[in-house]
Structure formats: structure tokens, C-alpha cells
Amino acid sequence: MTSTRKPARRWALLALAAAVAGPGLAHAAAIDMLYERTVMTAADSRCRLFAPAVSAALDAGRAQARNTALRAGTDEAAVAAVEQRARAKAAGAACDAPDLAMAATRVRDAFEGFSKVTRLTYPGDVAGWRADRNAGRAARWRLSQDVSFGWDRMTFGLAGRDGEGALLAVADFPDGATPYAARLVMRDADRSSGAYLDRRGADVNGRLPLARRLPAAYALKTFQAAARSPAGSDLAARTMKQPWAFRFPPEAAARLAALDPREAVAVDFVMPDDTVRRAYVEVGDFAPGRAFLRLAQQ
């Protein structure tokens, strides 16, 4: 992205574009918004432009812009190139430059309000995420997605008393089945070049079932649940009769956040007879939601 504008003018336009839509993306092209928010995030990381809450809000907005660019069909390599170009732009700016200070002021004004928001819903293609960064004495879902698979039900996401919490799956089986293990299955980014989306399964609107958003077995990574216990009423839905909670390792949450938003992951519940019941989760805006939770830690 080249420009003949003066540097001060360019920084002003970056700040304006990042501020006009605030955390949303309705009024700007996704790839441009990604570039602008990445520039300001990188400049903040080097120059400490913003208070921690505003920095976290800006980073959540950057993550959402990245996801929107991918959903719009931008190639992952092209997205990475835009991010690299944006970081190079920020690296070339003097931290005490007046034009950068002006851009930071405009971004600060845009994201200060967002930093005070405590609940958000991130819509998805098939299923969305609910984010809640309020604190409390009891554990609660911080970032969650509800899933039905056959007669069974699951809530999946991050839960805890404050902060990000742990990655959990809480599931209920109306027939009284009790799984003895659970595993989280997702694309292994180290063994694949990008999202696997099997278009042969698309409906008339071009929407893919979640089962068509996982690669073949050779490109999968599996995380075994580290703990199992009966789920308490603080995390189990009221309609669940005998819910079970499974906790996955922290690395699984980081890997999940790095996936393409169009992908899906699966939770396999292993029964005593070794049969498996599989629930699919849309990746969607897990990464922006996780970044949003970090605002509570500022």
C-alpha cells in the first residue's frame, strides 16, 4: 500500500479510519481496517501510546478485523503480508512524532468507550460466541458457544471467576451416558497450509456444515482433557440433568485462537463402550472474544 500523501496526513487517515467504525467493521473495507489497526497496535507496543485497557480494546478490534478479512475471502498469505507491512510502517515512525500523537489521540477517543463494555455477542456463520468479562465470586462462562449434537447438549469455551479462565466443555447426555474421557480435535497448523473447507458440502446459500470444516486425520491435532468432574450449577445450563465438565490444557486455547474463523473444531466424548459422540464448534470470533476478555485484567 503506497501513498503520495505526507506522513502526517497518512497517520491522520489511519487514525480516522480506525476510529470511525470503532470496534465494528461496518463502514470500512476489512483489509484496510486490518492494516490500520495493526499499524496502531504495533506502534502502541513499541511506544506505549495507550493505557492498558485501551491497548487491549484496540487489540480485540485488530483481531476482529483480521477475522473479517478472512471471512471476506482474503487469502491467509495475503492477510499475513498486510500485517507485516503494517508492522513495518509502525516501526518506521518516531515515537515522539506529532502526527503519531495525533493519530493516537483519535484512536484513544474511539476505543475508550469500548474498553468499558463488559458483555458482547460475536455472531457466527452457524453459531456465535457470548463474551462476559464481569467479575464475580462464582465461576461463570467468560466466552461460550452452545452446541446441540443429536439429543445431547454442550457448552464450550472459557470459564472462570475472572480473567480468561480455563478452556472447558460441559456436556449433558439425556440417556444417562457418562463419558470417561474427552478430546478436542482441530487442524494442526504445523502440518497444514491453511483452513480446510470442503465446498462439496455447501448448502444452497454456500454455507458449509461444521463437519466439512475439519481436515483429514493426518492434519489434525488432538488435546486430551486434563480433568473430568461433575459440572456445577454455575456452569451447567438449567435444563441439563447430569452434566459433566472436561478441562483442556491452556495450549489448546492458544491453538484455537490461531485458527481461521471459518474453521470448526470437534469435541469427542468417549463412552465406556469406546463409542464416540462428536460435537462441532465453529471457530468464528474466538480470538477477538479472547482478546476482549483481557480487558478485565487491565
KAMO-V161949 format. One record per backbone hydrogen bond with DSSP energy under -0.5 kcal/mol. NH is the residue of the N-H (numbers start at 1). CO is the residue of the C=O. If there is no record, write none. Layout:
BEGIN
[[NH | CO] [NH | CO]]
END
This chain:
BEGIN
[[10 | 6] [11 | 7] [12 | 8] [13 | 9] [14 | 10] [15 | 11] [16 | 12] [17 | 13] [18 | 14] [19 | 15] [20 | 16] [21 | 17] [22 | 19] [24 | 21] [28 | 25] [33 | 29] [34 | 30] [35 | 31] [36 | 32] [37 | 33] [38 | 34] [39 | 35] [40 | 36] [41 | 37] [42 | 38] [43 | 39] [44 | 40] [45 | 41] [46 | 42] [47 | 43] [48 | 44] [55 | 51] [56 | 52] [57 | 53] [58 | 54] [59 | 55] [60 | 56] [61 | 57] [62 | 58] [63 | 59] [64 | 60] [65 | 61] [66 | 62] [67 | 63] [68 | 64] [69 | 65] [70 | 66] [71 | 67] [72 | 68] [73 | 70] [74 | 69] [79 | 75] [80 | 76] [81 | 77] [82 | 78] [83 | 79] [84 | 80] [85 | 81] [86 | 82] [87 | 83] [88 | 84] [89 | 85] [90 | 86] [91 | 87] [92 | 88] [93 | 90] [97 | 94] [101 | 97] [102 | 98] [103 | 99] [104 | 100] [105 | 101] [106 | 102] [107 | 103] [108 | 104] [109 | 105] [110 | 106] [111 | 107] [112 | 108] [113 | 109] [114 | 110] [115 | 111] [116 | 113] [117 | 114] [120 | 131] [122 | 129] [123 | 121] [129 | 122] [130 | 144] [131 | 120] [132 | 142] [133 | 118] [136 | 161] [140 | 160] [142 | 140] [142 | 158] [143 | 158] [144 | 130] [145 | 156] [147 | 154] [149 | 152] [152 | 149] [153 | 172] [154 | 147] [155 | 170] [156 | 145] [157 | 168] [158 | 143] [159 | 166] [160 | 140] [166 | 159] [167 | 248] [168 | 157] [168 | 166] [169 | 246] [170 | 155] [171 | 169] [171 | 244] [172 | 153] [174 | 172] [176 | 173] [179 | 177] [180 | 270] [181 | 270] [183 | 268] [184 | 223] [185 | 183] [185 | 266] [186 | 221] [188 | 219] [189 | 187] [191 | 188] [197 | 195] [198 | 212] [199 | 197] [201 | 198] [202 | 199] [203 | 207] [206 | 203] [209 | 201] [212 | 209] [213 | 210] [214 | 211] [219 | 216] [220 | 217] [221 | 186] [223 | 184] [224 | 222] [225 | 182] [226 | 247] [227 | 247] [229 | 245] [231 | 243] [235 | 232] [236 | 232] [240 | 237] [244 | 171] [245 | 229] [246 | 169] [247 | 227] [248 | 167] [252 | 249] [253 | 249] [253 | 250] [254 | 250] [255 | 251] [256 | 252] [257 | 253] [258 | 254] [259 | 256] [263 | 260] [264 | 213] [265 | 281] [266 | 185] [267 | 279] [268 | 183] [268 | 266] [269 | 267] [269 | 277] [270 | 181] [270 | 268] [271 | 269] [271 | 275] [274 | 271] [277 | 269] [278 | 276] [279 | 267] [281 | 265] [283 | 263] [284 | 261] [284 | 263] [286 | 283] [289 | 285] [290 | 286] [291 | 287] [292 | 288] [293 | 289] [294 | 290] [294 | 291] [295 | 292] [296 | 293] [297 | 294] [298 | 295]]
END
